[in-house]
Amino acid sequence: MGWRHDRRAAALAALAVAHAGPAPCKYSAALRRALGVRDRLPDPGAVALTFDDGPHPRGTPATLEILEAASVRAVFFLVGEQVDRYPTLAAEIAAAGHAIGVHGHRHRNLLRLAPGQVRMDLLRAEFAIAWAADVAPDLYRPPYGVLTTAALVQARRRGWMPLLWTRWGRDWRADATPATIAAEATASLIGGEVILLHDADHYSAPGSWARTAAALPRILERVHATGLRFARPQAGSRTWNSAPAPAAAGASVTSPPTAFASRRASGSPRPAPPWPFSAPARTPGSKT
């Protein structure tokens, strides 16, 4: 009986290794290249601005207002459970011309989930975003930047490009200030970098969104001072256009017309429909 136990233990260990295989790609350029995971732009003259963990009832509107005034477009990686709570904000992000990516339905480390749970989490997030914002996301960023094989397989099936980041403002910490956030996000900035910020405090220090919003004008000004451009993500595609950095952080611009304007004018988004997918069976000891 001992050899059977050993074989079973070896098989389980092999499955665990396979499940976690892509996780180190956040730290390994070679592994990112092998898996087709990106963390930077191909344009050496532009940088990308991205926001995680929203939408948030106060942080997202504040962020949108600053970006609109500066004529800068970003990618918002949304959490499905927050989209369910604030569907109008998800629609407003899309209506303003920003791209929307999938950040999962719940903000959890995917290494703690079984492959079936990972797949269901991503399907639920995609469904919530599509219903609220009328967009089909094609960018994906896992919570904490931790990919698993199941997440990568699902991203490939759905046509999502995994996009990590090259620098962050460390704005989720309780000791972060607008000055430290701006410094972390822009120090020695070079073309092609992807900046990670958070427009929400659902999963970070309370009130952190306000410090990020206060830092954002400084970040925009510093990028402009370097002569770099902000990449303009094309909603619904994986292409980027390089837009000039704002001439002034307070410059007023007009929103481009979008396919979502008529829906915004008509009132609230549609009520959420019944969830069309069945949840996978829980395995003993698994977390929801």
N, C-alpha and C positions, 0 to 999 in steps of 0.2 A: 504493500500500500504506500510505502514511503516514496517510491519512484513516481507514482501517480501524483502524489502531493507536490513533489518537486517539479514535475512537468507542468502542473497547473500553475504553480507559483511563477515558473519561468514565463509561461504564456501571459499571465497577468502583468508581469513586469514588462514584457515586450509591448503589450497594448498600451501601458502607461507611457512608455517612452515614445511610442508612435503618436499618442494623443498630444503629448507635450512637445513634440519635435520642433514645431515652428516658433515656440515661445522665445528662444534666445535671439530671434532675428532683429529685435529692437536694438541689440548690441552688436550685431554682426552684419557688416555690409555684404560679405560673401554669401551668407545665408539669405539675406534679402534678395540679392540678385538671383540666386538659385530658385527661390520661391516666387519671384515676380512681385515682391512687396516693395513699394516705393516709400521713400522718406524725404524726397526732394524733387524739385522741378527740373525739367530739361533746359530751361531758359536761364542762362547765367546772369541775365540782367534783371531778373524779377524775383520777388519773394511772395509766398502765399500766406495769407492770414486765415487761421482756422479756430473755431470755437467748439468746445465739447460741453456735454451734460445738459443742455437746454431741451426745450424752452423753459424759461423762468419768467414769472409774471412781472418782475421788476428789472432783472438783469438783461433779458433779451430786448425789451423796448429801448432801454438806455443804450445798449450796444448798437442796435439798428439806427438809432437817431444819430449817433456819432459817425457811423460809417456812411450814412446817407449824406450828411453835411460835407464829408470829405470825398464823396464820389468813389468810395472804395467798396469792392465786393469781396465776400469771404465765403468760406465753407462752414456750415454749421452741422456738426455731427450730433444728431438728436437721439435722445433716449425715448424709446417707445412709451414707457409708462408716463413720462412727462408730456409727451404729445397727446396721450389720452386725456390728461388733465387740462392741457392748454392747447387745444387744436387750432384756435384762432391765431395764436402766435406762430405756430408752424406754417400756417397759410400766409401770414404776413412776411415771414422770412423769404418764402418763395416769391411772393408778389414783389418784394423789393429787389429781386434779381440775384439773390444769393443762391448758391448751390447747397443742397442738403445731402448729407451722408448718414449712413446707419451707424449708430453707436451701441446697438443692442436694445432689447426691450427693458431689461433691468441692468443696473450698473454692477456687474459682478465679475470677479476674476474667472475667466472661462476654464482655467485649469481645475476648478472645483466642480465643474459640471460634467455630466456624462455627454457623449457625442449627440445623443438624441435631444437632450435638453438644450445644447448649444444651437442645434438646428431650429428647434421650436422657438427659442428666444429671438433668433434673427428673423424668422418668418413673421413673428408677431410685431417686431419693430418695423419691418418693411410694410406690413399691412397698415399699421397705425399712421405712418408717414404718408403713404399713398392716399389713404382716405382723408386725412386732414388737409394735406397740402396739394393734392392732385399732381404729385410728381413721382417718378420712378427713380429712386436713388441709385447711383452707380458708383458711389465711393463708400468705403467702409473703414472704420477705425475701431478696434476692440477696446473695451475699458482697460486702462493702465497700459495699453499698447501690447497686451499679452495675447498672441494668437495661438490657436490650437489647430490641429489637423482638421477637425470637424468644421471649425470656423472658416478655414481657408478653402476647404472643399465647397462649403455652402456659398462663399463669396464667388468662387469660380462658376458655380451653377447659376447664380443670379446675375452674373456679369458685373460684379462690383470690383473695383480696383482697391486693394488695401493701401491705405496711405497713412503712414506714421508721421514723424516730425523730426526736425533736426535740432530745435531748441524750443524751450517753453519759458513762460514767465514765472513758474512756480507760484502761481497766484492762488492756489488752493490752500496754502498754509495760513495759519492764524497770524504769523508774524510778518506776512508779506505786506508791503506798503506800495502805493503807486510808484514811488521812486525805484524800489527794488524790482518790481515787476517789469517796468520799462527797461531797466538796466539788464536784467536777465534775458529779456526778449530781443534786445538789439545790440548788445556788446559784440564788437567784431563781426557784425553781420556781413555775410557775403551773398552773392546772387545764387538763386536756386534753393534757398532755405525755406523750410516750412515752419511757421511759428504757431505754437499751440497756446491758446488761452482758454478761459472758461467764462461763459456768460451766465453761469448759474452756481448756486451754492448747495444744491440738493445733496451732494456727496462730498462736500468739503467744508472748510471753516465757515461758520455762519457770517453772512455779510461779505464774503470774499468777492462776490460779483461787483459790489460797489467799488472796491479797490481796483479791480480790473477795469471797470468803466472809467475811473479817474486816470488810470495809466494809459488808456488807449490813445487819447490825443497826443501824448508824448511819443508813443510808439510810432504813430503815423508821421509825426514831424521828423523823427530821427531817421526813419526809412527814407523820407524825402531828402534829407540832408546828405545821405550817402549816394544819392543819384540813382538808386535802384527804383524799379517800378513794382507796383502791386499786380500780381497775376490776377486776371479776372476770370473766375471759374464760369464755365458755361453750364447753366442748369440743365440737367438731363443728358450731359455728355461728359467725357473724360478729357476734354480739351481745355486749354487755358489760353486766354489772350493777355498780353501784357499791357496794362493800363498805366498811364503816367501816375506817379505818386502825387498826392494832393499838393497844390501850390500853397495852400494854407489850410490849417486844420479846421477853420470855421467856414470854409468856402461853401456857398450854397449851390446845390445842384438840383436838377429835376429828375425824378425817377423815370427810368425808361418804361415804355408801355410794356405790359406783360399780359400773359394769357389769364392771369388770376385777378385782374382788376375788376372784371364784372362780378366775380364772386364776392370780392370784398365789399363792393357797393351793395350787394343784395342782402347782406346781413351775415349771420353766424354760419359757420360751416355746418355741414350735414351732421345729424346725430350719428353717433358711432353705431355701426351695424353689429349683428351677432358675430362673434369670433368664429370663422369658418373652419378652423383647424382643430383637430383633437390633440390634447396634450399626450406626450409619450408616457408610458407606464413608468412609475418611479421605481428605481432599484433600491434594494435595502441600503440604508445609510446615506442615500443621496439627499442633496439639498434642493429645495425648490428655487 
